[in-house]
Amino acid sequence: MTREKLFKIFNSNGFYIAFSIFAAICLWTYVSFLQKDTISSKFVNVPVVVTGQETLENKGFIATSVNVEKIDLTITGKTSEVMHISGSELYVEVDLKDLAETNTSVGVYQLSYTVHYPDNINPNYVSVESASADYVTVKIEKFSTKTIPVKVVYDAVVPEGYRAEPIEIKQENLVISGPDSVVSRISYAQVTIEEQEITDTFSGEFGYVYMSEDNEYVESELVTANYDKISVTIPVVMIKEIPLALEFTGINSANLNNTVCEISPSKIQVSGSPSVIEDLNEIIIGTLDLTTFAEEYENDIEIVLPEGITNLSEETTASVSIKITGLSTKETTVSNFAVKNNTESYSAEVLTESIILTLRGKSGALDDVSASDITVYADLSSLGNATGTYNVPAVVEIKNADGVDAVGKYNVTVRVKETD
């Protein structure tokens, strides 16, 4: 058929008349279908929703089982309504509120249900023609609440040199609620932590299971608790034996080569966070100026540990014994005095006429030092704006004498006055 002939057919009056009749028949068929009085449609696996549980629990009861979770419904009604019912929005409601208000005992009850249609459906034009279940059977038990402890079990290895401290549980107790037949069997909640090896403090939030008094697992689908997770911390500390040491100042004639220091105990066992202890190789228990004594020094020093470290040993003090070897001492009288660190607009006069100093060093070096090489300074730094007569510390300076020190502590008397 040529293109021209097709064009003539589609544009003829006869084609328009035939098409109009066909369209009218289709429209009449559709409208007639909609205007049918009723039709029926089957909906399978309609969910059963139980409500009013809270009202029942307030009465001291709980619904522990429902015999059906889904129902098949055949719904009849006006065609325009039934054909627009969406199965995904259809559900069946079993309300426990009326049961809670009329019954106060445990048992098994057959309850009627209400069909809830989608919002766009007028329930006056539809009804349930048949259903796979006429009633929903509900078992009612006594509702119970109690408080139980939380216990933590962990299967871990703490290697040599580390120690796990007592477990810290943020939620030490749980308040649980549910059927009395289940709640009464629950003795505690158990958290299980599975770690192969722990060498540092371990923390986290964990789930739990319910256990009986006989340490058996209790199935608890209907039991609720005030916490879903338990926060647990397992503190882990490192244990280490660390040497004790002194820090020295005033190193000149006496030094690390001719100073013998003995500390008892020489080591102590401590514990603390691995980040603090791991790189700690000694503990300084004090600082000692080697010019404060001539040859020997003995003292007991309190062992004060850095923050975050715990002393695991019994000793809280250390006995310190120091000997200076290979050096000689001599005494010399000095009368060359001066002042230092005096306050501006104040002057001071040294009233001490002479002082006997003990010098320490190698014999040859000591022989080279004369009284004229030594100046004794009265240190006025502690006086400020004070005036009057004071006994103040003395600072000894020795010129041209490396390896020689004035050992011991000295004081001189000064008179301070304000200048005009």
QUIHUHU-V221238 format. One line per field, one symbol per residue. ss: DSSP state (A for helix, B for strand, O for the rest). psi: psi as a letter, one per 40 degrees, with the letter a starting at -180 (. if undefined). burial: I if it has 24 or more other ideal C-beta (glycine too) atoms within 12 Angstrom, else O. A space follows every 10 residues. Layout:
ss->???
psi->???
burial->???
This chain:
ss->OOAAAAAAAA OOAAAAAAAA AAAAAAAAAA AAAAOOOOBB BBBBBBBBBB BOAAAAAAOO BBBBBBOOOB BBBBBBBOAA AAOOOOAAAO BBBBBOAAAA AAOOOOBBBB BOOBBBOOOO OOAAABBBBB BOOOOBBBBB BBBBBBBBBB BBBBBBBOOO OBBBOOOBBO OOBBBBBBBA AAAOOOOBBB BBBBBBBOOO OBBBBBOOBB BOOOOOBOOO OOOBBOOOOB BBBBOBBBBB BBBBBBBBBO OOOOOOOOBB BBBBOOBBBB BBOAAAAOOO OBBBBBBBBA AAOOOBBBBB BBOOOOOOBB BOOOOOBBBB BBBBOOOBBB BBBBOOBBBB OOOOOBBBBB OOOOBBBBBB BOAAAAAOOO AAABBBBBBO OOOOOOOBBB BBBBBBBBOO OOOOBBBOOO BBBBBBBBOO
psi->hiddddddde eidddddddd dddddddddd ddddeidiii ihhifhihhh ieddddddef iiheihdiei ihhhhiahdd ddeehhdeeh ihhhhedddd dehfiiahih iiihhhiide hheeeiihdi iehdihhhhh ihhihihiih ihhhgihhih eihhihhhhd gdiihiiahd ddddehdihh hhhhhdhhei hhiihiiiih iidefihhhf dehiiehdih hhhghhiihi hhiiiihiif hcdhaedehh hhhhidiihi iahdddddeh eihheihhhe eeiddihiih hhhhiihehh heidheihhh hhhhieiiii iihhehiiii fiiieiiihh dhdiihihih aidddddehi deehhhhhhe dedbeiiahi hiiihhhhif ghehihiiii iihihhihi.
burial->OOOOOOOOOO OOOOOOOOOO OOOOOOOOOO OOOOOOOOIO IOIOOIIIII IIIOOIIOIO IIIIOIIIOO IOIIIIIIIO IIOIIOOOOI IIIIIIOOII OOOOOIOOIO IOIIIIIOOO IOOOOIOIOO IOIOOIIIII IIIIIIOIII IIIIOOOIOO OIIIOOIOIO IOOIOIIIII OIIOIIIIII IOIOOOOIII IIOOOIOIII IOOOOOOIOI OIIIIOIOOI OIIIIIIIII OIOIIIOIOI OIIIIOOIIO IOIOIOOIII IIIIOOIOOI OOIOIIOIOI IIIIIOIOOO IOIOIOOOII IOIOIOOIOI OIOIOOIIII OIOIOIIIII OIOOOIOIII OIOOIOIIII IIOOIIOOIO IOIIIIIIII OOIOOOOOOI OIIIIIOIOO IOIIIIIIOI OIIIIIOOOO
